[in-house]
């Protein structure tokens, strides 16, 4: 999975270019309508809105603003996306029987000049986006596992073509390795964890032969909790491949071992974040009387603060403070212990808000802060993560996206206490399935199902 910083920048450049093009297209359409009719009729305003909304999925599908495209390829994709968008708007007008409301002269001029205006803005913004992309790449310290010709060739291409800081090569065995290559061998697998932490490595390339497939699988599983991008660079020159799908870096095939649909497209995380924050703000406004009432009830129920703020792991393992209404009396437990049935620490009001999940409503503010999502793997206490890491395969991989107020595991019956290893393994299984199959529609389905799971018998 891509790092959060690089991914955020990738989404930002898309939205900057889209916003610029959208503003120009809207102003052009409304100006042409005003010149033709002397006023801006409502149908042209509606057309401008539908054009803006429709351009997001269409331009994303065509990858119009993908930074690694050259200018000619980018312009060709821009033309294709613009034509598809116009065709979609035309079909919509035909179906709704509103096409006669528009001046053909205005629409034709808008279609031609609209593409011209987008072209004029595309070139400079694309240049700035590529420059930003290269700057972000320069901040991603890379490390290569492998010492052969493939590893040396990969290191050279990463440094010269992608401007990535290269820490060096790591030997995949304990045997002495020759160091006559251009890039140094700085250790073996025994030093790998130390190198990742000490030098803040963000991208790890596996440049090993196919004969090492078992070792590659072991490394991949072992590094799932290391918060680094793991990319396998196999040597496929001797193989006859049919209908395969790989990306490439400098002409070399690359298989992204732990990427998800959420990071595969430049608009995915930004779209999810927009939906999260919009719905969170709406929820806070609609539920404000309830929030105030519960806050007063908690304050009066027992001494202590209204909110309980607990450190939990967020996106890429970063520690965040998750807010909840306090449901327990203040206590001095040395170890963090999950709530159990008839737990004496829980207050009367606390038992009610926990059973109804009202205690989790303050996490809407965590969503507004950008620390959480509405839907995602539920965050666990840091102490719990330390306990389960190493006991459950790929446990920390669930933190490669933002944690959520609700999730696929919760609407699938896995709410409440995870008092056995089997229960936690099942929850992690659903969390990984959510990451691998993410879509906005899946988020919406989980949000719709969540209210029907709030009164489960295992919540206490």
C-alpha positions as CSV (number, residue, x, y, z in Angstrom):
1,X,0.0,0.0,0.0
2,X,1.2,3.4,-0.8
3,X,2.4,5.7,2.0
4,X,-0.2,8.2,3.4
5,X,1.9,11.2,2.5
6,X,2.4,10.3,-1.2
7,X,-1.2,9.2,-1.5
8,X,-2.5,12.5,-0.1
9,X,-0.4,14.4,-2.6
10,X,-1.6,12.3,-5.5
11,X,-5.3,13.0,-4.6
12,X,-4.5,16.7,-4.1
13,X,-3.1,17.2,-7.5
14,X,-6.1,15.5,-9.1
15,X,-8.6,17.7,-7.3
16,X,-6.6,20.9,-8.1
17,X,-6.6,20.2,-11.8
18,X,-10.2,19.1,-11.7
19,X,-11.3,22.1,-9.8
20,X,-9.5,24.5,-12.2
21,X,-11.1,22.8,-15.2
22,X,-14.5,22.7,-13.6
23,X,-14.5,26.4,-12.8
24,X,-13.5,27.4,-16.3
25,X,-16.1,25.1,-17.9
26,X,-18.8,26.5,-15.7
27,X,-17.9,30.1,-16.3
28,X,-17.7,29.4,-20.0
29,X,-21.1,27.8,-20.2
30,X,-22.9,30.5,-18.1
31,X,-21.2,33.2,-20.1
32,X,-22.3,31.7,-23.4
33,X,-25.8,31.3,-22.1
34,X,-25.9,34.9,-20.9
35,X,-24.7,36.2,-24.3
36,X,-27.2,34.1,-26.2
37,X,-30.3,34.7,-24.1
38,X,-29.5,37.8,-22.1
39,X,-29.8,35.9,-18.8
40,X,-28.6,32.6,-17.2
41,X,-31.6,30.3,-17.4
42,X,-32.0,27.6,-14.8
43,X,-31.4,24.7,-17.2
44,X,-27.9,25.9,-17.9
45,X,-27.2,26.1,-14.2
46,X,-28.4,22.5,-13.8
47,X,-26.3,21.4,-16.8
48,X,-23.2,23.0,-15.1
49,X,-23.9,21.0,-11.9
50,X,-24.3,17.7,-13.7
51,X,-21.2,18.4,-15.8
52,X,-19.2,18.9,-12.6
53,X,-20.6,15.9,-10.8
54,X,-20.2,13.6,-13.9
55,X,-16.6,14.7,-14.6
56,X,-15.3,13.2,-11.4
57,X,-16.0,9.5,-12.2
58,X,-15.4,9.9,-15.9
59,X,-12.0,11.7,-15.5
60,X,-11.0,9.2,-12.8
61,X,-11.8,6.3,-15.1
62,X,-9.8,7.8,-17.9
63,X,-7.0,8.7,-15.5
64,X,-6.8,12.1,-17.2
65,X,-4.5,13.7,-14.5
66,X,-2.2,10.8,-13.9
67,X,1.2,12.3,-13.4
68,X,3.3,9.6,-15.1
69,X,1.5,10.2,-18.5
70,X,3.3,12.3,-21.1
71,X,1.6,15.5,-22.3
72,X,0.3,13.9,-25.6
73,X,-1.1,10.8,-23.8
74,X,-2.6,13.1,-21.2
75,X,-4.3,15.3,-23.8
76,X,-5.6,12.2,-25.6
77,X,-7.2,10.9,-22.4
78,X,-8.6,14.4,-21.7
79,X,-10.2,14.5,-25.1
80,X,-11.7,11.0,-24.6
81,X,-13.0,11.8,-21.2
82,X,-14.5,15.1,-22.4
83,X,-16.3,13.4,-25.3
84,X,-17.7,10.6,-23.0
85,X,-18.9,13.3,-20.5
86,X,-20.6,15.2,-23.3
87,X,-22.2,12.0,-24.6
88,X,-23.5,11.2,-21.2
89,X,-25.0,14.6,-20.7
90,X,-26.6,14.4,-24.1
91,X,-28.1,11.0,-23.3
92,X,-29.4,12.4,-20.0
93,X,-31.1,15.3,-21.8
94,X,-32.6,12.9,-24.3
95,X,-34.0,10.6,-21.6
96,X,-35.4,13.5,-19.6
97,X,-36.8,15.1,-22.7
98,X,-35.1,18.4,-21.9
99,X,-32.8,18.7,-24.9
100,X,-35.1,21.3,-26.6
101,X,-34.5,23.7,-23.6
102,X,-30.8,24.2,-24.7
103,X,-29.5,26.3,-27.6
104,X,-27.5,24.1,-30.0
105,X,-25.2,27.0,-30.7
106,X,-24.4,27.4,-27.1
107,X,-23.7,23.7,-26.5
108,X,-21.6,23.3,-29.6
109,X,-19.4,26.3,-28.8
110,X,-19.1,25.1,-25.2
111,X,-18.0,21.7,-26.4
112,X,-15.3,23.1,-28.6
113,X,-14.0,26.0,-26.4
114,X,-14.4,23.8,-23.3
115,X,-11.8,21.4,-24.6
116,X,-9.5,24.2,-25.7
117,X,-9.7,25.9,-22.2
118,X,-8.9,22.5,-20.5
119,X,-6.0,22.0,-22.8
120,X,-4.5,25.4,-22.0
121,X,-4.7,24.7,-18.3
122,X,-3.7,21.0,-18.5
123,X,-0.1,21.6,-19.7
124,X,1.1,23.9,-16.9
125,X,-0.8,22.1,-14.2
126,X,0.4,18.8,-15.4
127,X,4.0,20.1,-15.3
128,X,3.5,21.3,-11.7
129,X,1.9,17.9,-10.7
130,X,4.9,16.0,-12.2
131,X,7.3,18.2,-10.3
132,X,5.4,17.7,-7.1
133,X,5.4,13.9,-7.7
134,X,9.2,13.9,-8.2
135,X,9.6,15.9,-5.0
136,X,7.4,13.4,-3.1
137,X,9.4,10.5,-4.5
138,X,12.6,12.2,-3.3
139,X,11.3,11.9,0.3
140,X,10.7,8.1,0.0
141,X,13.8,6.3,1.3
142,X,14.0,3.0,-0.5
143,X,15.7,-0.3,0.3
144,X,16.2,-3.4,-2.0
145,X,16.3,-7.0,-0.8
146,X,18.6,-8.7,-3.3
147,X,22.1,-8.3,-4.5
148,X,22.1,-9.6,-8.1
149,X,22.1,-7.9,-11.4
150,X,18.4,-7.3,-11.2
151,X,18.8,-5.5,-7.8
152,X,21.6,-3.3,-9.1
153,X,19.7,-2.4,-12.3
154,X,16.6,-1.6,-10.3
155,X,18.5,0.6,-7.9
156,X,20.0,2.5,-10.8
157,X,16.6,3.1,-12.4
158,X,15.0,4.2,-9.1
159,X,17.8,6.8,-8.5
160,X,18.2,8.1,-12.0
161,X,14.6,7.9,-13.3
162,X,12.4,8.2,-10.3
163,X,14.7,10.3,-8.0
164,X,14.1,8.0,-5.0
165,X,16.7,8.1,-2.2
166,X,18.3,4.7,-2.2
167,X,19.7,3.4,1.1
168,X,21.3,0.3,-0.4
169,X,20.9,-3.4,-0.9
170,X,20.2,-6.1,1.6
171,X,21.5,-9.7,1.1
172,X,18.8,-12.4,1.3
173,X,21.2,-14.9,2.9
174,X,24.1,-14.9,5.4
175,X,26.8,-15.6,2.9
176,X,29.4,-12.9,2.1
177,X,28.4,-10.9,-0.9
178,X,30.6,-9.1,-3.4
179,X,30.4,-5.3,-3.2
180,X,31.7,-4.4,-6.6
181,X,28.3,-3.0,-7.8
182,X,27.4,0.6,-8.0
183,X,25.2,0.5,-5.0
184,X,26.4,-0.8,-1.6
185,X,25.3,-3.9,0.3
186,X,24.5,-2.7,3.8
187,X,23.5,-5.9,5.6
188,X,21.4,-9.0,5.5
189,X,17.9,-10.0,6.6
190,X,18.9,-10.0,10.2
191,X,19.4,-6.3,10.0
192,X,16.3,-5.5,8.0
193,X,14.0,-4.4,10.9
194,X,16.7,-2.2,12.3
195,X,17.4,-0.6,8.9
196,X,13.7,0.1,8.3
197,X,13.3,1.9,11.7
198,X,16.6,3.7,11.8
199,X,16.5,5.1,8.3
200,X,12.7,5.5,8.1
201,X,12.4,3.3,5.0
202,X,9.1,3.8,3.3
203,X,9.4,1.5,0.2
204,X,10.9,-2.0,0.1
205,X,11.6,-3.8,-3.1
206,X,12.0,-7.5,-3.3
207,X,14.5,-8.2,-6.2
208,X,14.8,-11.9,-5.8
209,X,14.6,-14.7,-8.4
210,X,11.4,-16.8,-8.8
211,X,13.2,-19.7,-7.2
212,X,13.0,-17.7,-3.9
213,X,9.2,-17.6,-4.0
214,X,8.8,-19.3,-0.6
215,X,11.2,-16.8,0.9
216,X,9.4,-13.9,-0.8
217,X,6.1,-15.1,0.7
218,X,7.7,-15.3,4.2
219,X,9.1,-11.8,3.9
220,X,5.8,-10.4,2.7
221,X,3.9,-11.9,5.7
222,X,6.6,-10.8,8.1
223,X,6.6,-7.2,6.8
224,X,2.8,-6.6,6.9
225,X,3.1,-4.9,10.2
226,X,6.2,-2.8,9.3
227,X,4.3,0.0,7.6
228,X,6.4,0.0,4.5
229,X,5.3,-0.4,0.8
230,X,6.4,-3.9,-0.3
231,X,6.9,-4.3,-4.0
232,X,8.1,-7.5,-5.7
233,X,10.2,-7.0,-8.7
234,X,10.4,-10.5,-10.3
235,X,12.7,-11.4,-13.2
236,X,10.1,-12.5,-15.8
237,X,12.2,-12.3,-19.0
238,X,12.5,-16.1,-19.3
239,X,8.7,-16.7,-18.9
240,X,5.9,-16.7,-21.5
241,X,3.1,-14.7,-19.9
242,X,-0.5,-14.6,-21.2
243,X,-3.1,-12.2,-20.1
244,X,-1.0,-10.9,-17.1
245,X,-1.3,-7.6,-15.4
246,X,1.7,-5.9,-13.9
247,X,2.9,-2.3,-13.5
248,X,6.4,-1.2,-14.5
249,X,9.2,1.0,-13.2
250,X,11.7,2.0,-15.8
251,X,10.7,-0.9,-18.0
252,X,10.9,-3.5,-15.2
253,X,7.8,-5.4,-14.2
254,X,6.5,-4.7,-10.7
255,X,3.9,-6.5,-8.6
256,X,2.3,-4.6,-5.8
257,X,1.8,-7.2,-3.1
258,X,-0.2,-5.2,-0.6
259,X,-2.2,-2.6,-2.5
260,X,-6.0,-2.2,-2.1
261,X,-8.8,-0.6,-4.2
262,X,-8.7,2.3,-1.8
263,X,-5.3,3.4,-3.0
264,X,-5.4,2.1,-6.5
265,X,-7.0,5.3,-8.0
266,X,-6.1,8.9,-7.3
267,X,-9.6,9.9,-6.2
268,X,-10.5,7.0,-3.9
269,X,-9.3,8.2,-0.5
270,X,-10.3,11.8,-1.3
271,X,-13.8,10.8,-2.3
272,X,-14.1,8.6,0.9
273,X,-12.8,11.5,3.0
274,X,-15.3,13.9,1.5
275,X,-18.2,11.5,2.2
276,X,-17.0,10.8,5.7
277,X,-16.6,14.4,6.7
278,X,-19.9,15.5,5.1
279,X,-21.9,12.8,6.8
280,X,-20.1,13.3,10.1
281,X,-20.9,17.0,10.1
282,X,-24.5,16.2,9.2
283,X,-24.7,13.6,12.0
284,X,-23.3,16.0,14.6
285,X,-25.9,18.7,13.6
286,X,-28.8,16.3,13.7
287,X,-27.7,14.5,16.9
288,X,-26.6,17.6,18.8
289,X,-29.5,17.5,21.3
290,X,-28.7,13.9,22.0
291,X,-25.0,14.6,22.3
292,X,-25.6,17.4,24.8
293,X,-28.1,15.3,26.8
294,X,-25.7,12.4,27.1
295,X,-22.9,14.6,28.1
296,X,-24.9,16.0,31.0
297,X,-26.0,12.6,32.0
298,X,-22.4,11.3,32.0
299,X,-21.2,14.3,34.0
300,X,-23.9,13.8,36.7
301,X,-23.5,10.0,36.9
302,X,-20.1,9.9,38.5
303,X,-17.0,12.2,39.0
304,X,-14.7,12.5,36.1
305,X,-14.6,13.9,32.5
306,X,-17.4,13.6,30.0
307,X,-15.1,12.2,27.3
308,X,-12.8,9.2,27.5
309,X,-9.8,9.6,25.2
310,X,-7.8,6.5,24.6
311,X,-4.7,6.1,22.5
312,X,-5.2,3.7,19.6
313,X,-3.5,3.0,16.3
314,X,-4.7,4.9,13.3
315,X,-3.7,5.1,9.6
316,X,-0.3,3.4,9.0
317,X,0.1,2.7,12.7
318,X,0.1,6.3,13.9
319,X,-1.1,6.6,17.4
320,X,-4.3,8.8,17.7
321,X,-6.7,9.6,20.5
322,X,-10.1,8.1,20.0
323,X,-13.0,9.9,21.7
324,X,-15.9,8.2,23.5
325,X,-18.4,9.2,26.1
326,X,-17.1,7.9,29.5
327,X,-19.0,4.9,30.5
328,X,-17.0,3.7,33.5
329,X,-16.1,5.1,36.9
330,X,-12.5,6.4,37.2
331,X,-10.2,3.5,38.1
332,X,-6.5,2.7,38.4
333,X,-6.2,-0.6,36.5
334,X,-2.5,-1.3,35.8
335,X,-3.4,-3.1,32.6
336,X,-6.0,-2.2,29.9
337,X,-8.9,-4.6,30.3
338,X,-11.8,-5.0,27.9
339,X,-15.3,-4.5,29.3
340,X,-17.0,-7.8,30.3
341,X,-20.6,-8.8,31.1
342,X,-21.7,-7.3,34.5
343,X,-18.4,-5.3,34.7
344,X,-18.5,-3.4,38.0
345,X,-16.6,-0.5,36.5
346,X,-19.5,0.5,34.2
347,X,-21.9,3.1,35.5
348,X,-25.7,2.9,35.0
349,X,-25.8,5.5,32.2
350,X,-22.6,3.9,30.9
351,X,-24.3,0.5,30.5
352,X,-27.1,2.1,28.5
353,X,-24.9,4.1,26.2
354,X,-22.6,1.1,25.6
355,X,-25.5,-1.3,24.8
356,X,-26.9,1.3,22.3
357,X,-23.4,2.3,21.0
358,X,-24.2,5.9,21.9
359,X,-20.9,6.1,23.7
360,X,-19.1,6.0,20.3
361,X,-20.9,9.1,18.9
362,X,-18.1,11.5,19.8
363,X,-16.0,9.7,17.2
364,X,-17.9,11.8,14.7
365,X,-15.5,14.6,15.8
366,X,-12.6,12.2,15.2
367,X,-13.9,11.8,11.6
368,X,-14.0,15.6,11.2
369,X,-10.4,15.8,12.4
370,X,-9.4,13.4,9.7
371,X,-8.2,10.8,12.2
372,X,-10.9,8.3,11.5
373,X,-13.5,7.3,8.9
374,X,-17.1,6.4,9.3
375,X,-16.3,2.9,8.0
376,X,-13.1,1.0,8.5
377,X,-11.5,-1.5,10.9
378,X,-12.4,-0.7,14.5
379,X,-9.3,0.7,16.3
380,X,-8.1,-1.3,19.3
381,X,-6.2,0.0,22.3
382,X,-2.4,0.2,21.8
383,X,-1.8,-2.4,24.5
384,X,-4.2,-4.9,22.7
385,X,-2.4,-4.4,19.4
386,X,1.0,-5.1,21.1
387,X,-0.5,-8.3,22.6
388,X,-2.0,-9.6,19.3
389,X,0.9,-8.6,17.0
390,X,2.8,-11.8,16.3
391,X,-0.1,-14.0,17.5
392,X,-2.3,-13.3,14.5
393,X,-0.9,-13.3,11.0
394,X,-1.1,-9.9,9.3
395,X,-2.7,-8.4,12.4
396,X,-1.2,-4.9,11.9
397,X,-2.2,-4.8,8.2
398,X,-5.6,-3.7,9.3
399,X,-4.1,-0.3,10.2
400,X,-3.0,0.5,6.6
401,X,-6.2,2.5,6.2
402,X,-8.0,4.8,8.6
403,X,-10.0,3.1,11.4
404,X,-13.7,3.5,11.4
405,X,-16.6,4.0,13.8
406,X,-18.2,0.9,12.3
407,X,-16.9,-1.8,9.9
408,X,-17.6,-5.0,8.0
409,X,-16.7,-7.1,11.0
410,X,-19.2,-5.2,13.2
411,X,-22.1,-5.6,10.9
412,X,-21.2,-9.3,10.4
413,X,-21.9,-10.1,14.0
414,X,-18.4,-9.5,15.5
415,X,-19.2,-6.7,18.0
416,X,-18.4,-6.7,21.6
417,X,-15.6,-8.4,23.6
418,X,-12.9,-10.4,21.8
419,X,-12.0,-12.7,24.7
420,X,-10.5,-15.4,22.7
421,X,-7.8,-15.5,20.0
422,X,-10.3,-17.1,17.5
423,X,-12.7,-14.2,17.9
424,X,-9.9,-11.7,17.2
425,X,-8.7,-13.7,14.2
426,X,-12.2,-13.7,12.7
427,X,-12.5,-9.9,13.2
428,X,-9.1,-9.4,11.5
429,X,-10.2,-11.6,8.6
430,X,-13.2,-9.4,8.0
431,X,-11.1,-6.2,8.3
432,X,-8.6,-7.5,5.6
433,X,-11.6,-8.5,3.4
434,X,-12.9,-4.9,3.7
435,X,-9.6,-3.4,2.7
436,X,-9.3,-5.7,-0.3
437,X,-12.9,-5.1,-1.5
438,X,-13.4,-1.5,-0.6
439,X,-15.8,0.7,-2.6
440,X,-18.1,3.6,-1.7
441,X,-21.1,1.2,-2.2
442,X,-19.6,-1.2,0.4
443,X,-19.3,1.8,2.8
444,X,-22.9,2.8,2.2
445,X,-24.1,-0.8,2.7
446,X,-22.2,-1.1,6.0
447,X,-23.6,2.3,7.2
448,X,-27.2,1.2,6.4
449,X,-26.7,-2.1,8.2
450,X,-25.1,-0.6,11.3
451,X,-28.2,0.7,13.1
452,X,-29.7,-2.9,12.9
453,X,-26.7,-4.3,14.8
454,X,-26.5,-1.8,17.7
455,X,-28.6,-3.8,20.1
456,X,-26.7,-7.0,19.9
457,X,-26.6,-9.3,22.9
458,X,-22.8,-9.3,23.0
459,X,-22.4,-5.6,23.6
460,X,-21.7,-4.6,27.1
